[in-house]
Amino acid sequence: ATKVHLLLVSQRFDYQSIPVSVREQLNVLIQIGNINKKTVQFLFPDLDPEGIVIPLGKGTGLIQIIDNEHPYQVLPLLCPTYYTKKGIL
């Protein structure tokens, strides 16, 4: 085990930016933003988002962790935004 980590960030993970063979080896998938059938097809090709309750607002989306400790499922993700008198924290 080499403990090498690679973080990939993109606005759109289609076949032109990252090959399918690379996407299939990712262990953590996070999609933040507009969630619908068209946007989930790039990271979660077999997922139908209709059955998942997705919170609305900034910092919401979907997460999937693929390892031996977590069940193989896509879960809603909520990254709270804290507002203060000086602005967003």
PyMOL Python script that loads the backbone (N, CA, C, O; Angstrom):
from pymol import cmd

cmd.read_pdbstr("""\
ATOM      1  N   ALA A   1       0.846  -1.180   0.000  1.00  0.00           N
ATOM      2  CA  ALA A   1       0.000   0.000   0.000  1.00  0.00           C
ATOM      3  C   ALA A   1       0.889   1.239   0.000  1.00  0.00           C
ATOM      4  O   ALA A   1       1.773   1.374   0.845  1.00  0.00           O
ATOM      5  N   THR A   2       0.654   2.137  -0.943  1.00  0.00           N
ATOM      6  CA  THR A   2       1.508   3.314  -1.090  1.00  0.00           C
ATOM      7  C   THR A   2       0.906   4.574  -0.502  1.00  0.00           C
ATOM      8  O   THR A   2       1.608   5.572  -0.343  1.00  0.00           O
ATOM      9  N   LYS A   3      -0.379   4.553  -0.173  1.00  0.00           N
ATOM     10  CA  LYS A   3      -1.071   5.719   0.381  1.00  0.00           C
ATOM     11  C   LYS A   3      -0.951   6.942  -0.520  1.00  0.00           C
ATOM     12  O   LYS A   3      -0.651   8.039  -0.049  1.00  0.00           O
ATOM     13  N   VAL A   4      -1.183   6.755  -1.797  1.00  0.00           N
ATOM     14  CA  VAL A   4      -1.180   7.847  -2.763  1.00  0.00           C
ATOM     15  C   VAL A   4      -2.626   8.261  -2.993  1.00  0.00           C
ATOM     16  O   VAL A   4      -3.483   7.415  -3.251  1.00  0.00           O
ATOM     17  N   HIS A   5      -2.900   9.557  -2.901  1.00  0.00           N
ATOM     18  CA  HIS A   5      -4.244  10.082  -3.103  1.00  0.00           C
ATOM     19  C   HIS A   5      -4.231  11.046  -4.281  1.00  0.00           C
ATOM     20  O   HIS A   5      -3.286  11.815  -4.456  1.00  0.00           O
ATOM     21  N   LEU A   6      -5.274  11.000  -5.077  1.00  0.00           N
ATOM     22  CA  LEU A   6      -5.431  11.890  -6.217  1.00  0.00           C
ATOM     23  C   LEU A   6      -6.808  12.515  -6.129  1.00  0.00           C
ATOM     24  O   LEU A   6      -7.810  11.806  -6.040  1.00  0.00           O
ATOM     25  N   LEU A   7      -6.866  13.825  -6.154  1.00  0.00           N
ATOM     26  CA  LEU A   7      -8.125  14.550  -6.085  1.00  0.00           C
ATOM     27  C   LEU A   7      -8.426  15.118  -7.464  1.00  0.00           C
ATOM     28  O   LEU A   7      -7.637  15.893  -8.007  1.00  0.00           O
ATOM     29  N   LEU A   8      -9.566  14.734  -8.031  1.00  0.00           N
ATOM     30  CA  LEU A   8      -9.985  15.215  -9.340  1.00  0.00           C
ATOM     31  C   LEU A   8     -11.194  16.120  -9.162  1.00  0.00           C
ATOM     32  O   LEU A   8     -12.172  15.728  -8.526  1.00  0.00           O
ATOM     33  N   VAL A   9     -11.139  17.318  -9.711  1.00  0.00           N
ATOM     34  CA  VAL A   9     -12.234  18.275  -9.609  1.00  0.00           C
ATOM     35  C   VAL A   9     -12.567  18.760 -11.010  1.00  0.00           C
ATOM     36  O   VAL A   9     -11.677  19.114 -11.783  1.00  0.00           O
ATOM     37  N   SER A  10     -13.851  18.774 -11.331  1.00  0.00           N
ATOM     38  CA  SER A  10     -14.271  19.212 -12.658  1.00  0.00           C
ATOM     39  C   SER A  10     -15.703  19.714 -12.591  1.00  0.00           C
ATOM     40  O   SER A  10     -16.476  19.312 -11.721  1.00  0.00           O
ATOM     41  N   GLN A  11     -16.044  20.586 -13.508  1.00  0.00           N
ATOM     42  CA  GLN A  11     -17.432  21.017 -13.609  1.00  0.00           C
ATOM     43  C   GLN A  11     -18.272  19.951 -14.293  1.00  0.00           C
ATOM     44  O   GLN A  11     -19.477  19.855 -14.064  1.00  0.00           O
ATOM     45  N   ARG A  12     -17.622  19.147 -15.140  1.00  0.00           N
ATOM     46  CA  ARG A  12     -18.360  18.132 -15.894  1.00  0.00           C
ATOM     47  C   ARG A  12     -17.439  16.941 -16.162  1.00  0.00           C
ATOM     48  O   ARG A  12     -16.476  17.055 -16.920  1.00  0.00           O
ATOM     49  N   PHE A  13     -17.735  15.803 -15.540  1.00  0.00           N
ATOM     50  CA  PHE A  13     -16.922  14.598 -15.712  1.00  0.00           C
ATOM     51  C   PHE A  13     -17.497  13.742 -16.838  1.00  0.00           C
ATOM     52  O   PHE A  13     -18.061  12.680 -16.577  1.00  0.00           O
ATOM     53  N   ASP A  14     -17.362  14.187 -18.071  1.00  0.00           N
ATOM     54  CA  ASP A  14     -17.835  13.368 -19.177  1.00  0.00           C
ATOM     55  C   ASP A  14     -16.679  12.548 -19.745  1.00  0.00           C
ATOM     56  O   ASP A  14     -15.559  12.623 -19.241  1.00  0.00           O
ATOM     57  N   TYR A  15     -16.944  11.774 -20.782  1.00  0.00           N
ATOM     58  CA  TYR A  15     -15.934  10.873 -21.338  1.00  0.00           C
ATOM     59  C   TYR A  15     -14.765  11.618 -21.965  1.00  0.00           C
ATOM     60  O   TYR A  15     -13.697  11.033 -22.148  1.00  0.00           O
ATOM     61  N   GLN A  16     -14.940  12.895 -22.301  1.00  0.00           N
ATOM     62  CA  GLN A  16     -13.855  13.663 -22.914  1.00  0.00           C
ATOM     63  C   GLN A  16     -12.844  14.143 -21.874  1.00  0.00           C
ATOM     64  O   GLN A  16     -11.665  14.298 -22.192  1.00  0.00           O
ATOM     65  N   SER A  17     -13.278  14.377 -20.655  1.00  0.00           N
ATOM     66  CA  SER A  17     -12.359  14.876 -19.628  1.00  0.00           C
ATOM     67  C   SER A  17     -11.671  13.747 -18.860  1.00  0.00           C
ATOM     68  O   SER A  17     -10.472  13.823 -18.593  1.00  0.00           O
ATOM     69  N   ILE A  18     -12.413  12.710 -18.507  1.00  0.00           N
ATOM     70  CA  ILE A  18     -11.841  11.582 -17.763  1.00  0.00           C
ATOM     71  C   ILE A  18     -12.409  10.289 -18.343  1.00  0.00           C
ATOM     72  O   ILE A  18     -13.626  10.118 -18.404  1.00  0.00           O
ATOM     73  N   PRO A  19     -11.533   9.380 -18.767  1.00  0.00           N
ATOM     74  CA  PRO A  19     -12.020   8.120 -19.342  1.00  0.00           C
ATOM     75  C   PRO A  19     -12.823   7.294 -18.332  1.00  0.00           C
ATOM     76  O   PRO A  19     -12.640   7.423 -17.122  1.00  0.00           O
ATOM     77  N   VAL A  20     -13.702   6.457 -18.845  1.00  0.00           N
ATOM     78  CA  VAL A  20     -14.535   5.610 -17.997  1.00  0.00           C
ATOM     79  C   VAL A  20     -13.673   4.685 -17.143  1.00  0.00           C
ATOM     80  O   VAL A  20     -14.013   4.420 -15.990  1.00  0.00           O
ATOM     81  N   SER A  21     -12.574   4.194 -17.685  1.00  0.00           N
ATOM     82  CA  SER A  21     -11.703   3.288 -16.926  1.00  0.00           C
ATOM     83  C   SER A  21     -11.120   3.965 -15.688  1.00  0.00           C
ATOM     84  O   SER A  21     -10.878   3.300 -14.681  1.00  0.00           O
ATOM     85  N   VAL A  22     -10.894   5.269 -15.746  1.00  0.00           N
ATOM     86  CA  VAL A  22     -10.395   6.012 -14.584  1.00  0.00           C
ATOM     87  C   VAL A  22     -11.525   6.245 -13.590  1.00  0.00           C
ATOM     88  O   VAL A  22     -11.336   6.060 -12.388  1.00  0.00           O
ATOM     89  N   ARG A  23     -12.694   6.647 -14.072  1.00  0.00           N
ATOM     90  CA  ARG A  23     -13.829   6.913 -13.187  1.00  0.00           C
ATOM     91  C   ARG A  23     -14.266   5.668 -12.423  1.00  0.00           C
ATOM     92  O   ARG A  23     -14.729   5.773 -11.287  1.00  0.00           O
ATOM     93  N   GLU A  24     -14.125   4.492 -13.029  1.00  0.00           N
ATOM     94  CA  GLU A  24     -14.534   3.254 -12.367  1.00  0.00           C
ATOM     95  C   GLU A  24     -13.626   2.898 -11.195  1.00  0.00           C
ATOM     96  O   GLU A  24     -14.002   2.071 -10.365  1.00  0.00           O
ATOM     97  N   GLN A  25     -12.446   3.496 -11.107  1.00  0.00           N
ATOM     98  CA  GLN A  25     -11.513   3.192 -10.027  1.00  0.00           C
ATOM     99  C   GLN A  25     -11.573   4.195  -8.880  1.00  0.00           C
ATOM    100  O   GLN A  25     -10.826   4.055  -7.911  1.00  0.00           O
ATOM    101  N   LEU A  26     -12.435   5.196  -8.961  1.00  0.00           N
ATOM    102  CA  LEU A  26     -12.545   6.202  -7.908  1.00  0.00           C
ATOM    103  C   LEU A  26     -13.228   5.605  -6.678  1.00  0.00           C
ATOM    104  O   LEU A  26     -14.198   4.858  -6.806  1.00  0.00           O
ATOM    105  N   ASN A  27     -12.722   5.932  -5.490  1.00  0.00           N
ATOM    106  CA  ASN A  27     -13.278   5.396  -4.250  1.00  0.00           C
ATOM    107  C   ASN A  27     -14.283   6.321  -3.586  1.00  0.00           C
ATOM    108  O   ASN A  27     -15.163   5.850  -2.865  1.00  0.00           O
ATOM    109  N   VAL A  28     -14.178   7.618  -3.809  1.00  0.00           N
ATOM    110  CA  VAL A  28     -15.120   8.581  -3.240  1.00  0.00           C
ATOM    111  C   VAL A  28     -15.618   9.469  -4.366  1.00  0.00           C
ATOM    112  O   VAL A  28     -14.828  10.103  -5.066  1.00  0.00           O
ATOM    113  N   LEU A  29     -16.927   9.510  -4.535  1.00  0.00           N
ATOM    114  CA  LEU A  29     -17.543  10.340  -5.565  1.00  0.00           C
ATOM    115  C   LEU A  29     -18.439  11.360  -4.882  1.00  0.00           C
ATOM    116  O   LEU A  29     -19.303  10.995  -4.084  1.00  0.00           O
ATOM    117  N   ILE A  30     -18.241  12.626  -5.190  1.00  0.00           N
ATOM    118  CA  ILE A  30     -19.057  13.696  -4.615  1.00  0.00           C
ATOM    119  C   ILE A  30     -19.534  14.586  -5.749  1.00  0.00           C
ATOM    120  O   ILE A  30     -18.736  15.058  -6.558  1.00  0.00           O
ATOM    121  N   GLN A  31     -20.827  14.811  -5.803  1.00  0.00           N
ATOM    122  CA  GLN A  31     -21.399  15.742  -6.771  1.00  0.00           C
ATOM    123  C   GLN A  31     -22.175  16.796  -6.002  1.00  0.00           C
ATOM    124  O   GLN A  31     -23.089  16.481  -5.240  1.00  0.00           O
ATOM    125  N   ILE A  32     -21.802  18.046  -6.211  1.00  0.00           N
ATOM    126  CA  ILE A  32     -22.463  19.167  -5.544  1.00  0.00           C
ATOM    127  C   ILE A  32     -23.068  20.057  -6.617  1.00  0.00           C
ATOM    128  O   ILE A  32     -22.449  20.301  -7.653  1.00  0.00           O
ATOM    129  N   GLY A  33     -24.256  20.532  -6.372  1.00  0.00           N
ATOM    130  CA  GLY A  33     -24.901  21.439  -7.319  1.00  0.00           C
ATOM    131  C   GLY A  33     -26.234  20.888  -7.784  1.00  0.00           C
ATOM    132  O   GLY A  33     -26.920  20.175  -7.052  1.00  0.00           O
ATOM    133  N   ASN A  34     -26.586  21.230  -9.007  1.00  0.00           N
ATOM    134  CA  ASN A  34     -27.859  20.814  -9.582  1.00  0.00           C
ATOM    135  C   ASN A  34     -27.862  19.299  -9.789  1.00  0.00           C
ATOM    136  O   ASN A  34     -27.013  18.769 -10.506  1.00  0.00           O
ATOM    137  N   ILE A  35     -28.804  18.611  -9.170  1.00  0.00           N
ATOM    138  CA  ILE A  35     -28.889  17.157  -9.267  1.00  0.00           C
ATOM    139  C   ILE A  35     -30.136  16.796 -10.061  1.00  0.00           C
ATOM    140  O   ILE A  35     -31.256  17.071  -9.632  1.00  0.00           O
ATOM    141  N   ASN A  36     -29.937  16.186 -11.209  1.00  0.00           N
ATOM    142  CA  ASN A  36     -31.035  15.656 -12.007  1.00  0.00           C
ATOM    143  C   ASN A  36     -30.512  14.488 -12.833  1.00  0.00           C
ATOM    144  O   ASN A  36     -29.338  14.136 -12.724  1.00  0.00           O
ATOM    145  N   LYS A  37     -31.359  13.884 -13.653  1.00  0.00           N
ATOM    146  CA  LYS A  37     -30.957  12.694 -14.407  1.00  0.00           C
ATOM    147  C   LYS A  37     -29.788  12.968 -15.347  1.00  0.00           C
ATOM    148  O   LYS A  37     -28.947  12.093 -15.552  1.00  0.00           O
ATOM    149  N   LYS A  38     -29.725  14.153 -15.912  1.00  0.00           N
ATOM    150  CA  LYS A  38     -28.649  14.468 -16.855  1.00  0.00           C
ATOM    151  C   LYS A  38     -27.320  14.705 -16.154  1.00  0.00           C
ATOM    152  O   LYS A  38     -26.276  14.314 -16.676  1.00  0.00           O
ATOM    153  N   THR A  39     -27.332  15.333 -14.986  1.00  0.00           N
ATOM    154  CA  THR A  39     -26.072  15.657 -14.314  1.00  0.00           C
ATOM    155  C   THR A  39     -25.479  14.468 -13.563  1.00  0.00           C
ATOM    156  O   THR A  39     -24.259  14.393 -13.417  1.00  0.00           O
ATOM    157  N   VAL A  40     -26.300  13.542 -13.085  1.00  0.00           N
ATOM    158  CA  VAL A  40     -25.755  12.403 -12.343  1.00  0.00           C
ATOM    159  C   VAL A  40     -25.183  11.324 -13.252  1.00  0.00           C
ATOM    160  O   VAL A  40     -24.455  10.453 -12.778  1.00  0.00           O
ATOM    161  N   GLN A  41     -25.491  11.358 -14.537  1.00  0.00           N
ATOM    162  CA  GLN A  41     -25.054  10.281 -15.428  1.00  0.00           C
ATOM    163  C   GLN A  41     -23.540  10.209 -15.579  1.00  0.00           C
ATOM    164  O   GLN A  41     -23.024   9.154 -15.948  1.00  0.00           O
ATOM    165  N   PHE A  42     -22.808  11.288 -15.309  1.00  0.00           N
ATOM    166  CA  PHE A  42     -21.361  11.281 -15.494  1.00  0.00           C
ATOM    167  C   PHE A  42     -20.642  10.561 -14.356  1.00  0.00           C
ATOM    168  O   PHE A  42     -19.754   9.748 -14.613  1.00  0.00           O
ATOM    169  N   LEU A  43     -21.006  10.839 -13.111  1.00  0.00           N
ATOM    170  CA  LEU A  43     -20.361  10.177 -11.969  1.00  0.00           C
ATOM    171  C   LEU A  43     -21.101   8.925 -11.519  1.00  0.00           C
ATOM    172  O   LEU A  43     -20.483   7.976 -11.036  1.00  0.00           O
ATOM    173  N   PHE A  44     -22.409   8.917 -11.673  1.00  0.00           N
ATOM    174  CA  PHE A  44     -23.230   7.792 -11.227  1.00  0.00           C
ATOM    175  C   PHE A  44     -24.080   7.302 -12.403  1.00  0.00           C
ATOM    176  O   PHE A  44     -25.275   7.596 -12.446  1.00  0.00           O
ATOM    177  N   PRO A  45     -23.502   6.566 -13.355  1.00  0.00           N
ATOM    178  CA  PRO A  45     -24.224   6.228 -14.585  1.00  0.00           C
ATOM    179  C   PRO A  45     -25.447   5.339 -14.376  1.00  0.00           C
ATOM    180  O   PRO A  45     -26.374   5.394 -15.185  1.00  0.00           O
ATOM    181  N   ASP A  46     -25.486   4.526 -13.330  1.00  0.00           N
ATOM    182  CA  ASP A  46     -26.611   3.616 -13.108  1.00  0.00           C
ATOM    183  C   ASP A  46     -27.618   4.151 -12.097  1.00  0.00           C
ATOM    184  O   ASP A  46     -28.529   3.425 -11.698  1.00  0.00           O
ATOM    185  N   LEU A  47     -27.474   5.393 -11.681  1.00  0.00           N
ATOM    186  CA  LEU A  47     -28.313   5.946 -10.617  1.00  0.00           C
ATOM    187  C   LEU A  47     -29.524   6.677 -11.179  1.00  0.00           C
ATOM    188  O   LEU A  47     -29.418   7.447 -12.133  1.00  0.00           O
ATOM    189  N   ASP A  48     -30.675   6.421 -10.568  1.00  0.00           N
ATOM    190  CA  ASP A  48     -31.875   7.203 -10.832  1.00  0.00           C
ATOM    191  C   ASP A  48     -32.109   8.067  -9.594  1.00  0.00           C
ATOM    192  O   ASP A  48     -32.491   7.537  -8.550  1.00  0.00           O
ATOM    193  N   PRO A  49     -31.891   9.383  -9.678  1.00  0.00           N
ATOM    194  CA  PRO A  49     -31.977  10.236  -8.484  1.00  0.00           C
ATOM    195  C   PRO A  49     -33.386  10.439  -7.948  1.00  0.00           C
ATOM    196  O   PRO A  49     -33.559  11.100  -6.924  1.00  0.00           O
ATOM    197  N   GLU A  50     -34.393   9.890  -8.611  1.00  0.00           N
ATOM    198  CA  GLU A  50     -35.773  10.095  -8.175  1.00  0.00           C
ATOM    199  C   GLU A  50     -36.032   9.512  -6.786  1.00  0.00           C
ATOM    200  O   GLU A  50     -36.874  10.033  -6.055  1.00  0.00           O
ATOM    201  N   GLY A  51     -35.331   8.449  -6.408  1.00  0.00           N
ATOM    202  CA  GLY A  51     -35.583   7.808  -5.127  1.00  0.00           C
ATOM    203  C   GLY A  51     -34.767   8.363  -3.974  1.00  0.00           C
ATOM    204  O   GLY A  51     -34.874   7.864  -2.854  1.00  0.00           O
ATOM    205  N   ILE A  52     -33.953   9.384  -4.219  1.00  0.00           N
ATOM    206  CA  ILE A  52     -33.087   9.942  -3.181  1.00  0.00           C
ATOM    207  C   ILE A  52     -33.598  11.324  -2.791  1.00  0.00           C
ATOM    208  O   ILE A  52     -33.861  12.160  -3.656  1.00  0.00           O
ATOM    209  N   VAL A  53     -33.737  11.559  -1.501  1.00  0.00           N
ATOM    210  CA  VAL A  53     -34.135  12.884  -1.020  1.00  0.00           C
ATOM    211  C   VAL A  53     -32.883  13.752  -0.989  1.00  0.00           C
ATOM    212  O   VAL A  53     -31.983  13.523  -0.181  1.00  0.00           O
ATOM    213  N   ILE A  54     -32.828  14.742  -1.864  1.00  0.00           N
ATOM    214  CA  ILE A  54     -31.666  15.618  -1.975  1.00  0.00           C
ATOM    215  C   ILE A  54     -32.026  16.964  -1.363  1.00  0.00           C
ATOM    216  O   ILE A  54     -32.966  17.613  -1.821  1.00  0.00           O
ATOM    217  N   PRO A  55     -31.293  17.400  -0.332  1.00  0.00           N
ATOM    218  CA  PRO A  55     -31.582  18.703   0.268  1.00  0.00           C
ATOM    219  C   PRO A  55     -31.379  19.822  -0.749  1.00  0.00           C
ATOM    220  O   PRO A  55     -30.525  19.721  -1.631  1.00  0.00           O
ATOM    221  N   LEU A  56     -32.153  20.871  -0.624  1.00  0.00           N
ATOM    222  CA  LEU A  56     -32.038  22.015  -1.526  1.00  0.00           C
ATOM    223  C   LEU A  56     -31.144  23.071  -0.914  1.00  0.00           C
ATOM    224  O   LEU A  56     -31.040  23.165   0.309  1.00  0.00           O
ATOM    225  N   GLY A  57     -30.499  23.866  -1.746  1.00  0.00           N
ATOM    226  CA  GLY A  57     -29.681  24.967  -1.271  1.00  0.00           C
ATOM    227  C   GLY A  57     -28.224  24.807  -1.623  1.00  0.00           C
ATOM    228  O   GLY A  57     -27.827  23.846  -2.283  1.00  0.00           O
ATOM    229  N   LYS A  58     -27.436  25.758  -1.175  1.00  0.00           N
ATOM    230  CA  LYS A  58     -26.003  25.747  -1.452  1.00  0.00           C
ATOM    231  C   LYS A  58     -25.325  24.623  -0.677  1.00  0.00           C
ATOM    232  O   LYS A  58     -25.701  24.321   0.456  1.00  0.00           O
ATOM    233  N   GLY A  59     -24.321  24.007  -1.300  1.00  0.00           N
ATOM    234  CA  GLY A  59     -23.540  22.977  -0.630  1.00  0.00           C
ATOM    235  C   GLY A  59     -24.247  21.649  -0.471  1.00  0.00           C
ATOM    236  O   GLY A  59     -23.908  20.879   0.429  1.00  0.00           O
ATOM    237  N   THR A  60     -25.220  21.357  -1.316  1.00  0.00           N
ATOM    238  CA  THR A  60     -25.924  20.082  -1.239  1.00  0.00           C
ATOM    239  C   THR A  60     -25.598  19.239  -2.458  1.00  0.00           C
ATOM    240  O   THR A  60     -25.219  19.766  -3.504  1.00  0.00           O
ATOM    241  N   GLY A  61     -25.745  17.943  -2.322  1.00  0.00           N
ATOM    242  CA  GLY A  61     -25.457  17.065  -3.441  1.00  0.00           C
ATOM    243  C   GLY A  61     -25.533  15.606  -3.057  1.00  0.00           C
ATOM    244  O   GLY A  61     -26.337  15.211  -2.212  1.00  0.00           O
ATOM    245  N   LEU A  62     -24.672  14.797  -3.697  1.00  0.00           N
ATOM    246  CA  LEU A  62     -24.637  13.356  -3.492  1.00  0.00           C
ATOM    247  C   LEU A  62     -23.221  12.908  -3.166  1.00  0.00           C
ATOM    248  O   LEU A  62     -22.254  13.526  -3.613  1.00  0.00           O
ATOM    249  N   ILE A  63     -23.093  11.834  -2.386  1.00  0.00           N
ATOM    250  CA  ILE A  63     -21.787  11.264  -2.063  1.00  0.00           C
ATOM    251  C   ILE A  63     -21.892   9.743  -2.105  1.00  0.00           C
ATOM    252  O   ILE A  63     -22.900   9.157  -1.712  1.00  0.00           O
ATOM    253  N   GLN A  64     -20.825   9.129  -2.590  1.00  0.00           N
ATOM    254  CA  GLN A  64     -20.717   7.675  -2.576  1.00  0.00           C
ATOM    255  C   GLN A  64     -19.294   7.303  -2.184  1.00  0.00           C
ATOM    256  O   GLN A  64     -18.334   7.776  -2.792  1.00  0.00           O
ATOM    257  N   ILE A  65     -19.157   6.456  -1.169  1.00  0.00           N
ATOM    258  CA  ILE A  65     -17.853   5.968  -0.726  1.00  0.00           C
ATOM    259  C   ILE A  65     -17.801   4.479  -1.040  1.00  0.00           C
ATOM    260  O   ILE A  65     -18.670   3.715  -0.619  1.00  0.00           O
ATOM    261  N   ILE A  66     -16.778   4.075  -1.780  1.00  0.00           N
ATOM    262  CA  ILE A  66     -16.646   2.680  -2.189  1.00  0.00           C
ATOM    263  C   ILE A  66     -15.426   2.088  -1.492  1.00  0.00           C
ATOM    264  O   ILE A  66     -14.290   2.359  -1.881  1.00  0.00           O
ATOM    265  N   ASP A  67     -15.663   1.284  -0.468  1.00  0.00           N
ATOM    266  CA  ASP A  67     -14.599   0.574   0.236  1.00  0.00           C
ATOM    267  C   ASP A  67     -15.217  -0.617   0.966  1.00  0.00           C
ATOM    268  O   ASP A  67     -16.387  -0.935   0.753  1.00  0.00           O
ATOM    269  N   ASN A  68     -14.446  -1.267   1.813  1.00  0.00           N
ATOM    270  CA  ASN A  68     -14.936  -2.446   2.530  1.00  0.00           C
ATOM    271  C   ASN A  68     -15.734  -2.101   3.776  1.00  0.00           C
ATOM    272  O   ASN A  68     -16.350  -2.988   4.367  1.00  0.00           O
ATOM    273  N   GLU A  69     -15.742  -0.836   4.194  1.00  0.00           N
ATOM    274  CA  GLU A  69     -16.401  -0.446   5.438  1.00  0.00           C
ATOM    275  C   GLU A  69     -17.779   0.168   5.227  1.00  0.00           C
ATOM    276  O   GLU A  69     -18.623   0.084   6.119  1.00  0.00           O
ATOM    277  N   HIS A  70     -18.028   0.776   4.084  1.00  0.00           N
ATOM    278  CA  HIS A  70     -19.288   1.464   3.836  1.00  0.00           C
ATOM    279  C   HIS A  70     -20.163   0.648   2.883  1.00  0.00           C
ATOM    280  O   HIS A  70     -19.645  -0.011   1.982  1.00  0.00           O
ATOM    281  N   PRO A  71     -21.484   0.687   3.076  1.00  0.00           N
ATOM    282  CA  PRO A  71     -22.365   0.003   2.127  1.00  0.00           C
ATOM    283  C   PRO A  71     -22.302   0.689   0.761  1.00  0.00           C
ATOM    284  O   PRO A  71     -22.060   1.892   0.667  1.00  0.00           O
ATOM    285  N   TYR A  72     -22.521  -0.090  -0.282  1.00  0.00           N
ATOM    286  CA  TYR A  72     -22.442   0.425  -1.648  1.00  0.00           C
ATOM    287  C   TYR A  72     -23.746   1.146  -1.981  1.00  0.00           C
ATOM    288  O   TYR A  72     -24.681   0.547  -2.512  1.00  0.00           O
ATOM    289  N   GLN A  73     -23.796   2.431  -1.665  1.00  0.00           N
ATOM    290  CA  GLN A  73     -24.989   3.221  -1.951  1.00  0.00           C
ATOM    291  C   GLN A  73     -24.620   4.686  -2.108  1.00  0.00           C
ATOM    292  O   GLN A  73     -23.574   5.138  -1.644  1.00  0.00           O
ATOM    293  N   VAL A  74     -25.499   5.411  -2.769  1.00  0.00           N
ATOM    294  CA  VAL A  74     -25.337   6.852  -2.951  1.00  0.00           C
ATOM    295  C   VAL A  74     -26.215   7.537  -1.915  1.00  0.00           C
ATOM    296  O   VAL A  74     -27.397   7.221  -1.784  1.00  0.00           O
ATOM    297  N   LEU A  75     -25.625   8.482  -1.177  1.00  0.00           N
ATOM    298  CA  LEU A  75     -26.332   9.158  -0.094  1.00  0.00           C
ATOM    299  C   LEU A  75     -26.415  10.655  -0.351  1.00  0.00           C
ATOM    300  O   LEU A  75     -25.556  11.210  -1.036  1.00  0.00           O
ATOM    301  N   PRO A  76     -27.443  11.324   0.192  1.00  0.00           N
ATOM    302  CA  PRO A  76     -27.494  12.782   0.100  1.00  0.00           C
ATOM    303  C   PRO A  76     -26.378  13.409   0.925  1.00  0.00           C
ATOM    304  O   PRO A  76     -25.986  12.875   1.962  1.00  0.00           O
ATOM    305  N   LEU A  77     -25.874  14.539   0.460  1.00  0.00           N
ATOM    306  CA  LEU A  77     -24.784  15.251   1.129  1.00  0.00           C
ATOM    307  C   LEU A  77     -25.250  16.662   1.453  1.00  0.00           C
ATOM    308  O   LEU A  77     -25.831  17.343   0.608  1.00  0.00           O
ATOM    309  N   LEU A  78     -24.994  17.092   2.671  1.00  0.00           N
ATOM    310  CA  LEU A  78     -25.353  18.441   3.090  1.00  0.00           C
ATOM    311  C   LEU A  78     -24.138  19.089   3.734  1.00  0.00           C
ATOM    312  O   LEU A  78     -23.700  18.669   4.805  1.00  0.00           O
ATOM    313  N   CYS A  79     -23.598  20.103   3.087  1.00  0.00           N
ATOM    314  CA  CYS A  79     -22.481  20.890   3.625  1.00  0.00           C
ATOM    315  C   CYS A  79     -23.065  22.230   4.045  1.00  0.00           C
ATOM    316  O   CYS A  79     -23.296  23.092   3.197  1.00  0.00           O
ATOM    317  N   PRO A  80     -23.308  22.423   5.336  1.00  0.00           N
ATOM    318  CA  PRO A  80     -24.011  23.634   5.771  1.00  0.00           C
ATOM    319  C   PRO A  80     -23.224  24.913   5.502  1.00  0.00           C
ATOM    320  O   PRO A  80     -21.994  24.930   5.538  1.00  0.00           O
ATOM    321  N   THR A  81     -23.957  25.962   5.235  1.00  0.00           N
ATOM    322  CA  THR A  81     -23.389  27.296   5.060  1.00  0.00           C
ATOM    323  C   THR A  81     -23.785  28.118   6.279  1.00  0.00           C
ATOM    324  O   THR A  81     -24.967  28.235   6.602  1.00  0.00           O
ATOM    325  N   TYR A  82     -22.801  28.680   6.946  1.00  0.00           N
ATOM    326  CA  TYR A  82     -23.057  29.464   8.146  1.00  0.00           C
ATOM    327  C   TYR A  82     -22.984  30.948   7.812  1.00  0.00           C
ATOM    328  O   TYR A  82     -21.987  31.427   7.273  1.00  0.00           O
ATOM    329  N   TYR A  83     -24.039  31.659   8.134  1.00  0.00           N
ATOM    330  CA  TYR A  83     -24.088  33.098   7.904  1.00  0.00           C
ATOM    331  C   TYR A  83     -23.800  33.824   9.211  1.00  0.00           C
ATOM    332  O   TYR A  83     -24.344  33.467  10.256  1.00  0.00           O
ATOM    333  N   THR A  84     -22.951  34.835   9.154  1.00  0.00           N
ATOM    334  CA  THR A  84     -22.645  35.662  10.316  1.00  0.00           C
ATOM    335  C   THR A  84     -22.949  37.111   9.962  1.00  0.00           C
ATOM    336  O   THR A  84     -23.319  37.411   8.827  1.00  0.00           O
ATOM    337  N   LYS A  85     -22.797  37.997  10.917  1.00  0.00           N
ATOM    338  CA  LYS A  85     -23.036  39.418  10.652  1.00  0.00           C
ATOM    339  C   LYS A  85     -22.039  39.973   9.644  1.00  0.00           C
ATOM    340  O   LYS A  85     -22.340  40.938   8.943  1.00  0.00           O
ATOM    341  N   LYS A  86     -20.842  39.367   9.564  1.00  0.00           N
ATOM    342  CA  LYS A  86     -19.811  39.839   8.641  1.00  0.00           C
ATOM    343  C   LYS A  86     -19.916  39.177   7.270  1.00  0.00           C
ATOM    344  O   LYS A  86     -19.215  39.576   6.340  1.00  0.00           O
ATOM    345  N   GLY A  87     -20.771  38.185   7.134  1.00  0.00           N
ATOM    346  CA  GLY A  87     -20.919  37.488   5.859  1.00  0.00           C
ATOM    347  C   GLY A  87     -20.900  35.986   6.052  1.00  0.00           C
ATOM    348  O   GLY A  87     -21.149  35.487   7.150  1.00  0.00           O
ATOM    349  N   ILE A  88     -20.607  35.278   4.995  1.00  0.00           N
ATOM    350  CA  ILE A  88     -20.592  33.819   5.035  1.00  0.00           C
ATOM    351  C   ILE A  88     -19.306  33.347   5.681  1.00  0.00           C
ATOM    352  O   ILE A  88     -18.223  33.833   5.355  1.00  0.00           O
ATOM    353  N   LEU A  89     -19.426  32.402   6.596  1.00  0.00           N
ATOM    354  CA  LEU A  89     -18.270  31.854   7.310  1.00  0.00           C
ATOM    355  C   LEU A  89     -17.664  30.719   6.524  1.00  0.00           C
ATOM    356  O   LEU A  89     -16.677  30.125   6.960  1.00  0.00           O
TER     357      LEU A  89
END
""", "prot")
cmd.dss("prot")
cmd.show_as("cartoon", "prot")
cmd.util.cbc("prot")
cmd.orient("prot")
